[in-house]
Amino acid sequence: MGMSLGKPFSGFYQEIEPRIVLFGLDATGKSSIMHKLKTGQVLTINMPTIGFDVESIKYKDSTLSFWEMGGQQRYKLFPLWKHFIQEIAGLVFVVDSTDRDRIEEAKDFLNMVIDEIHGSVPDNVAVLVYGNKHQVPGAMSASEISNKLDLTSLRNKNWQRNWHVQSSCAFCGDGLHEGLDWLLKNAERI
């Protein structure tokens, strides 16, 4: 009897897609990465994300809900972060690996986000850093990005998170799937 009563109500309950928060400074390629992962196509419109964008992306056997935080509004959105980070499966921080002038700003922003979410996110949430635009001559390597962001110091703040820096290219797709594979393997709720 329980089976027959449950069927009519099965449409009311959906499985919640694991939430991945995608963030970074403006012009790092967050929207391009999300579009490439969703459609396999190159994003042809170059327009900053205002506020946030949410996309469901099917990858292998999973459907992930990507929440992109607009880089232009990064400081204005801080009061809303507590709503975006609830029950997240992973964080994806996007860095422009060609922008050596703003890598210190990216480090400060990452530290500010980590401080903001401290206590709201379990310590085991995986953090993927995409070093985007790696195909451009003179781009920073994954190890250089890791050093410039000083990811090891974040572990000293009692953040026992899994970190991974993946060189990537939103246009040709290099590194995007390798990064997602790492995230799927290391995220608790996926």
Backbone as CSV, one residue per row, in Angstrom:
resi,resn,N_x,N_y,N_z,CA_x,CA_y,CA_z,C_x,C_y,C_z
1,MET,0.819,-1.194,0.000,0.000,0.000,0.000,0.858,1.250,0.000
2,GLY,1.947,1.220,0.745,2.854,2.364,0.761,3.393,2.658,-0.624
3,MET,3.653,1.624,-1.405,4.163,1.805,-2.760,3.130,2.497,-3.637
4,SER,1.862,2.101,-3.513,0.833,2.677,-4.377,0.534,4.122,-3.988
5,LEU,0.610,4.444,-2.714,0.379,5.828,-2.299,1.580,6.713,-2.637
6,GLY,2.764,6.128,-2.655,3.966,6.922,-2.917,4.093,7.359,-4.360
7,LYS,3.598,6.561,-5.305,3.760,6.880,-6.720,3.101,8.198,-7.135
8,PRO,1.875,8.483,-6.695,1.275,9.749,-7.125,2.040,10.964,-6.609
9,PHE,2.755,10.813,-5.508,3.464,11.945,-4.920,4.938,11.996,-5.319
10,SER,5.377,11.039,-6.128,6.796,10.982,-6.471,7.252,12.202,-7.262
11,GLY,6.376,12.842,-8.003,6.734,14.032,-8.776,6.976,15.265,-7.924
12,PHE,6.490,15.243,-6.685,6.671,16.392,-5.807,8.061,16.452,-5.197
13,TYR,8.729,15.339,-5.168,10.042,15.273,-4.529,11.108,15.036,-5.578
14,GLN,12.009,15.975,-5.684,13.107,15.814,-6.619,14.398,15.694,-5.838
15,GLU,15.318,14.950,-6.416,16.626,14.861,-5.812,17.326,16.204,-6.021
16,ILE,17.943,16.722,-4.986,18.618,18.006,-5.070,19.968,17.821,-5.751
17,GLU,20.226,18.668,-6.756,21.501,18.613,-7.463,22.596,19.170,-6.559
18,PRO,23.740,18.518,-6.517,24.859,19.056,-5.732,25.223,20.453,-6.238
19,ARG,25.416,21.380,-5.318,25.678,22.771,-5.658,27.181,23.051,-5.652
20,ILE,27.646,23.633,-6.750,29.025,24.042,-6.894,29.017,25.562,-7.042
21,VAL,29.747,26.275,-6.182,29.824,27.735,-6.275,31.088,28.094,-7.050
22,LEU,30.901,28.814,-8.151,31.960,29.246,-9.051,32.174,30.742,-8.827
23,PHE,33.394,31.127,-8.461,33.648,32.534,-8.161,35.054,32.920,-8.565
24,GLY,35.332,34.210,-8.554,36.642,34.739,-8.916,36.508,36.198,-9.290
25,LEU,37.635,36.825,-9.605,37.613,38.217,-10.039,36.906,38.317,-11.385
26,ASP,36.558,39.538,-11.765,35.927,39.740,-13.068,36.926,39.430,-14.186
27,ALA,36.410,39.031,-15.326,37.176,38.765,-16.552,38.141,37.590,-16.430
28,THR,37.843,36.635,-15.557,38.697,35.454,-15.435,38.218,34.304,-16.304
29,GLY,36.974,34.360,-16.777,36.447,33.319,-17.653,35.448,32.397,-16.984
30,LYS,34.828,32.829,-15.898,33.864,31.984,-15.182,32.685,31.599,-16.078
31,SER,32.096,32.585,-16.738,30.945,32.303,-17.616,31.352,31.434,-18.793
32,SER,32.535,31.676,-19.323,33.024,30.878,-20.454,33.217,29.422,-20.040
33,ILE,33.743,29.208,-18.850,33.924,27.842,-18.342,32.568,27.164,-18.170
34,MET,31.640,27.870,-17.543,30.318,27.288,-17.309,29.631,26.952,-18.634
35,HIS,29.724,27.859,-19.609,29.092,27.639,-20.919,29.735,26.457,-21.639
36,LYS,31.055,26.368,-21.589,31.765,25.273,-22.252,31.382,23.932,-21.624
37,LEU,31.287,23.889,-20.292,30.899,22.657,-19.618,29.460,22.261,-19.926
38,LYS,28.590,23.246,-20.056,27.170,22.953,-20.289,26.896,22.549,-21.737
39,THR,27.468,23.296,-22.689,27.105,23.095,-24.091,28.222,22.493,-24.944
40,GLY,29.462,22.591,-24.467,30.589,22.165,-25.277,31.000,23.213,-26.297
41,GLN,30.280,24.324,-26.320,30.541,25.398,-27.274,31.319,26.541,-26.615
42,VAL,31.946,27.356,-27.460,32.654,28.545,-26.984,31.634,29.664,-26.790
43,LEU,31.727,30.356,-25.680,30.852,31.495,-25.403,31.279,32.645,-26.304
44,THR,30.378,33.152,-27.120,30.730,34.191,-28.089,30.415,35.594,-27.597
45,ILE,29.644,35.706,-26.541,29.288,37.017,-26.001,30.187,37.300,-24.809
46,ASN,30.804,38.454,-24.804,31.678,38.830,-23.706,30.977,39.910,-22.876
47,MET,30.213,39.462,-21.887,29.455,40.380,-21.058,29.579,39.933,-19.604
48,PRO,29.902,40.843,-18.694,30.074,40.421,-17.299,28.769,39.945,-16.672
49,THR,28.898,38.977,-15.782,27.749,38.484,-15.032,27.456,39.465,-13.911
50,ILE,26.246,39.939,-13.868,25.819,40.840,-12.805,25.025,39.994,-11.815
51,GLY,25.451,40.009,-10.557,24.782,39.190,-9.552,25.280,37.766,-9.621
52,PHE,24.407,36.848,-10.035,24.804,35.452,-10.148,24.018,34.779,-11.263
53,ASP,24.518,33.641,-11.685,23.884,32.841,-12.724,23.872,31.403,-12.227
54,VAL,22.801,30.680,-12.485,22.678,29.291,-12.053,22.423,28.422,-13.281
55,GLU,23.218,27.369,-13.421,23.074,26.432,-14.537,23.175,25.003,-14.022
56,SER,22.328,24.132,-14.532,22.458,22.700,-14.279,23.332,22.119,-15.379
57,ILE,24.383,21.444,-14.965,25.329,20.884,-15.920,25.413,19.381,-15.705
58,LYS,25.148,18.640,-16.766,25.271,17.181,-16.705,26.716,16.824,-17.021
59,TYR,27.305,16.036,-16.136,28.677,15.594,-16.338,28.785,14.153,-15.879
60,LYS,29.137,13.308,-16.804,29.215,11.874,-16.563,27.902,11.387,-15.965
61,ASP,27.918,10.811,-14.774,26.699,10.281,-14.156,26.048,11.262,-13.193
62,SER,26.504,12.508,-13.183,26.013,13.490,-12.216,25.394,14.689,-12.916
63,THR,24.476,15.323,-12.234,23.975,16.623,-12.647,24.331,17.582,-11.525
64,LEU,25.073,18.619,-11.871,25.572,19.570,-10.888,24.895,20.912,-11.089
65,SER,24.617,21.586,-10.020,24.049,22.920,-10.075,25.179,23.914,-9.829
66,PHE,25.606,24.591,-10.905,26.683,25.580,-10.803,26.086,26.951,-10.516
67,TRP,26.580,27.579,-9.466,26.162,28.927,-9.084,27.350,29.845,-9.325
68,GLU,27.276,30.626,-10.392,28.359,31.556,-10.720,28.103,32.896,-10.050
69,MET,29.086,33.329,-9.284,29.012,34.634,-8.627,29.708,35.650,-9.521
70,GLY,29.021,36.712,-9.890,29.605,37.735,-10.756,30.808,38.396,-10.109
71,GLY,31.886,38.503,-10.861,33.121,39.085,-10.346,33.054,40.579,-10.144
72,GLN,32.244,41.270,-10.955,32.134,42.719,-10.840,31.496,43.125,-9.511
73,GLN,30.592,42.310,-9.016,29.823,42.639,-7.822,30.308,41.883,-6.596
74,ARG,31.546,41.386,-6.622,32.004,40.442,-5.600,31.868,40.968,-4.181
75,TYR,32.150,42.218,-3.936,32.080,42.725,-2.567,30.650,43.044,-2.149
76,LYS,29.818,43.451,-3.098,28.426,43.765,-2.793,27.615,42.512,-2.480
77,LEU,28.065,41.359,-2.976,27.327,40.125,-2.778,27.653,39.418,-1.471
78,PHE,28.636,39.912,-0.723,29.037,39.220,0.503,27.887,38.957,1.466
79,PRO,26.967,39.887,1.655,25.847,39.582,2.566,25.005,38.399,2.095
80,LEU,25.057,38.076,0.823,24.265,36.975,0.276,25.004,35.646,0.273
81,TRP,26.319,35.653,0.531,27.099,34.426,0.452,26.526,33.311,1.314
82,LYS,26.006,33.653,2.491,25.502,32.605,3.376,24.368,31.808,2.731
83,HIS,23.648,32.430,1.789,22.569,31.732,1.088,23.105,30.847,-0.028
84,PHE,24.188,31.278,-0.674,24.751,30.521,-1.786,25.549,29.319,-1.319
85,ILE,26.118,29.391,-0.150,27.034,28.338,0.281,26.370,27.250,1.100
86,GLN,25.100,27.389,1.370,24.426,26.356,2.146,24.438,25.048,1.374
87,GLU,24.879,24.016,2.047,24.885,22.665,1.497,25.596,22.565,0.157
88,ILE,26.755,23.221,0.037,27.504,23.121,-1.204,28.336,21.849,-1.219
89,ALA,28.586,21.377,-2.418,29.416,20.188,-2.595,30.848,20.573,-2.928
90,GLY,31.043,21.782,-3.451,32.388,22.201,-3.808,32.448,23.668,-4.168
91,LEU,33.665,24.191,-4.118,33.949,25.565,-4.510,34.895,25.518,-5.703
92,VAL,34.641,26.376,-6.690,35.534,26.501,-7.836,35.937,27.965,-7.940
93,PHE,37.224,28.218,-7.744,37.781,29.569,-7.820,38.512,29.683,-9.147
94,VAL,38.145,30.678,-9.957,38.743,30.843,-11.278,39.718,32.014,-11.244
95,VAL,40.938,31.744,-11.733,42.004,32.736,-11.796,42.416,32.889,-13.257
96,ASP,42.633,34.116,-13.689,43.195,34.374,-15.015,44.696,34.169,-14.898
97,SER,45.200,33.086,-15.468,46.618,32.761,-15.296,47.539,33.686,-16.080
98,THR,46.990,34.591,-16.877,47.810,35.577,-17.580,47.877,36.904,-16.836
99,ASP,47.047,37.085,-15.840,46.922,38.379,-15.156,47.797,38.424,-13.905
100,ARG,49.091,38.580,-14.124,50.039,38.638,-13.013,49.825,39.880,-12.145
101,ASP,49.287,40.936,-12.743,49.068,42.180,-11.985,47.976,42.039,-10.930
102,ARG,47.033,41.108,-11.145,45.924,40.985,-10.193,45.943,39.688,-9.394
103,ILE,47.025,38.930,-9.451,47.062,37.669,-8.707,47.046,37.927,-7.198
104,GLU,47.628,39.018,-6.763,47.586,39.370,-5.334,46.161,39.749,-4.928
105,GLU,45.460,40.453,-5.806,44.050,40.783,-5.549,43.208,39.506,-5.500
106,ALA,43.511,38.550,-6.380,42.798,37.269,-6.374,43.051,36.537,-5.056
107,LYS,44.286,36.564,-4.582,44.627,35.930,-3.300,43.844,36.579,-2.154
108,ASP,43.806,37.919,-2.135,43.062,38.628,-1.088,41.577,38.287,-1.138
109,PHE,41.032,38.209,-2.357,39.620,37.880,-2.504,39.336,36.457,-2.019
110,LEU,40.183,35.518,-2.384,40.012,34.135,-1.926,40.062,34.067,-0.400
111,ASN,41.013,34.755,0.200,41.112,34.773,1.665,39.881,35.404,2.300
112,MET,39.355,36.450,1.665,38.167,37.108,2.198,36.969,36.160,2.141
113,VAL,36.840,35.419,1.048,35.739,34.453,0.918,35.889,33.353,1.961
114,ILE,37.096,32.823,2.101,37.334,31.759,3.081,36.984,32.247,4.487
115,ASP,37.392,33.470,4.814,37.048,34.025,6.129,35.543,34.202,6.288
116,GLU,34.880,34.623,5.217,33.431,34.870,5.254,32.645,33.575,5.470
117,ILE,33.077,32.492,4.844,32.313,31.248,4.924,32.744,30.363,6.082
118,HIS,33.783,30.770,6.790,34.283,29.972,7.915,33.149,29.673,8.899
119,GLY,32.980,28.418,9.204,31.929,27.999,10.123,30.604,27.693,9.453
120,SER,30.433,28.157,8.214,29.192,27.903,7.484,29.304,26.731,6.531
121,VAL,30.525,26.362,6.212,30.794,25.294,5.257,31.648,24.247,5.954
122,PRO,31.313,22.985,5.816,32.144,21.954,6.436,33.585,22.028,5.940
123,ASP,34.510,21.666,6.804,35.918,21.743,6.452,36.328,20.778,5.355
124,ASN,35.472,19.852,4.994,35.843,18.871,3.972,35.330,19.229,2.580
125,VAL,34.807,20.431,2.385,34.345,20.838,1.059,35.562,21.038,0.159
126,ALA,35.558,20.369,-0.979,36.683,20.444,-1.908,36.717,21.799,-2.610
127,VAL,37.941,22.284,-2.873,38.135,23.555,-3.561,39.000,23.316,-4.797
128,LEU,38.421,23.597,-5.958,39.121,23.494,-7.224,39.474,24.899,-7.685
129,VAL,40.718,25.113,-8.073,41.146,26.390,-8.638,41.463,26.142,-10.102
130,TYR,40.707,26.808,-10.989,41.020,26.743,-12.408,41.974,27.885,-12.734
131,GLY,43.165,27.573,-13.233,44.094,28.571,-13.768,43.752,28.739,-15.234
132,ASN,42.759,29.563,-15.518,42.209,29.692,-16.862,43.151,30.478,-17.781
133,LYS,42.976,30.276,-19.062,43.747,30.937,-20.126,45.205,30.477,-20.140
134,HIS,45.432,29.238,-19.753,46.800,28.721,-19.663,47.493,28.599,-21.012
135,GLN,46.730,28.629,-22.101,47.307,28.460,-23.426,48.029,29.717,-23.914
136,VAL,47.843,30.849,-23.240,48.468,32.109,-23.645,49.943,32.087,-23.230
137,PRO,50.844,32.446,-24.148,52.269,32.472,-23.788,52.526,33.359,-22.568
138,GLY,53.346,32.862,-21.655,53.671,33.604,-20.437,52.691,33.396,-19.296
139,ALA,51.690,32.546,-19.492,50.711,32.282,-18.434,51.380,31.561,-17.268
140,MET,50.862,31.795,-16.083,51.383,31.131,-14.891,50.996,29.657,-14.905
141,SER,51.889,28.813,-14.433,51.611,27.386,-14.323,50.728,27.133,-13.098
142,ALA,50.206,25.926,-12.996,49.370,25.562,-11.840,50.168,25.697,-10.544
143,SER,51.426,25.270,-10.537,52.226,25.370,-9.310,52.531,26.821,-8.959
144,GLU,52.751,27.664,-9.968,52.987,29.083,-9.692,51.732,29.741,-9.117
145,ILE,50.576,29.396,-9.655,49.316,29.933,-9.129,49.129,29.486,-7.683
146,SER,49.392,28.213,-7.417,49.275,27.700,-6.048,50.184,28.479,-5.095
147,ASN,51.403,28.745,-5.522,52.336,29.509,-4.686,51.898,30.951,-4.506
148,LYS,51.459,31.598,-5.599,51.047,33.012,-5.523,49.784,33.183,-4.673
149,LEU,48.876,32.201,-4.722,47.673,32.257,-3.878,47.978,31.825,-2.448
150,ASP,49.141,31.225,-2.244,49.598,30.761,-0.933,48.563,29.827,-0.303
151,LEU,48.189,28.815,-1.076,47.157,27.883,-0.630,47.579,27.109,0.614
152,THR,48.858,26.879,0.788,49.302,26.157,1.990,49.026,26.950,3.255
153,SER,49.059,28.283,3.184,48.769,29.081,4.385,47.306,28.970,4.791
154,LEU,46.428,28.709,3.816,45.017,28.537,4.160,44.817,27.288,5.007
155,ARG,45.630,26.288,4.782,45.539,25.079,5.614,45.968,25.379,7.047
156,ASN,46.840,26.341,7.209,47.269,26.718,8.552,46.170,27.430,9.333
157,LYS,45.134,27.895,8.648,43.995,28.539,9.305,42.964,27.504,9.755
158,ASN,43.391,26.257,9.896,42.500,25.150,10.259,41.499,24.833,9.162
159,TRP,41.852,25.111,7.939,41.031,24.732,6.801,41.625,23.463,6.246
160,GLN,41.065,22.366,6.608,41.568,21.057,6.174,40.894,20.645,4.870
161,ARG,40.890,21.524,3.945,40.214,21.277,2.679,41.136,20.600,1.682
162,ASN,40.517,19.893,0.766,41.245,19.376,-0.380,41.338,20.490,-1.407
163,TRP,42.550,20.803,-1.851,42.779,21.834,-2.845,43.368,21.208,-4.092
164,HIS,43.006,21.749,-5.225,43.634,21.315,-6.470,43.631,22.494,-7.435
165,VAL,44.797,22.782,-8.026,44.897,23.815,-9.055,45.021,23.110,-10.392
166,GLN,44.123,23.441,-11.305,44.080,22.814,-12.623,44.247,23.883,-13.699
167,SER,45.290,23.775,-14.506,45.422,24.663,-15.665,44.273,24.374,-16.611
168,SER,43.696,25.429,-17.188,42.525,25.222,-18.039,42.437,26.270,-19.137
169,CYS,41.582,25.984,-20.102,41.280,26.907,-21.193,39.793,26.782,-21.503
170,ALA,39.047,27.837,-21.245,37.605,27.805,-21.474,37.260,27.720,-22.962
171,PHE,38.154,28.183,-23.837,37.866,28.164,-25.270,38.015,26.773,-25.870
172,CYS,39.126,26.111,-25.586,39.335,24.785,-26.190,38.928,23.654,-25.253
173,GLY,38.689,23.958,-23.973,38.225,22.945,-23.031,39.334,22.238,-22.275
174,ASP,40.598,22.562,-22.574,41.712,21.923,-21.872,41.569,22.059,-20.358
175,GLY,41.709,20.954,-19.661,41.741,20.953,-18.207,40.392,21.032,-17.509
176,LEU,39.337,21.386,-18.226,38.033,21.549,-17.568,37.510,20.225,-17.035
177,HIS,37.570,19.181,-17.849,37.069,17.881,-17.403,37.972,17.262,-16.352
178,GLU,39.280,17.472,-16.470,40.192,16.958,-15.449,39.895,17.600,-14.094
179,GLY,39.606,18.895,-14.108,39.236,19.581,-12.872,37.942,19.046,-12.286
180,LEU,36.936,18.850,-13.130,35.658,18.305,-12.645,35.816,16.883,-12.142
181,ASP,36.658,16.098,-12.819,36.917,14.736,-12.337,37.491,14.768,-10.927
182,TRP,38.450,15.677,-10.701,39.041,15.807,-9.372,37.966,16.224,-8.359
183,LEU,37.115,17.190,-8.745,36.079,17.687,-7.842,35.092,16.583,-7.500
184,LEU,34.666,15.816,-8.497,33.727,14.713,-8.251,34.336,13.658,-7.321
185,LYS,35.597,13.421,-7.491,36.280,12.419,-6.660,36.446,12.890,-5.211
186,ASN,36.605,14.201,-5.017,36.926,14.729,-3.696,35.775,15.394,-2.963
187,ALA,34.672,15.622,-3.645,33.514,16.256,-2.994,32.717,15.214,-2.241
188,GLU,32.275,15.574,-1.067,31.543,14.652,-0.189,30.129,14.365,-0.671
189,ARG,29.433,15.365,-1.189,27.989,15.237,-1.432,27.630,14.894,-2.868
190,ILE,28.595,14.520,-3.675,28.277,14.213,-5.071,28.251,12.717,-5.251
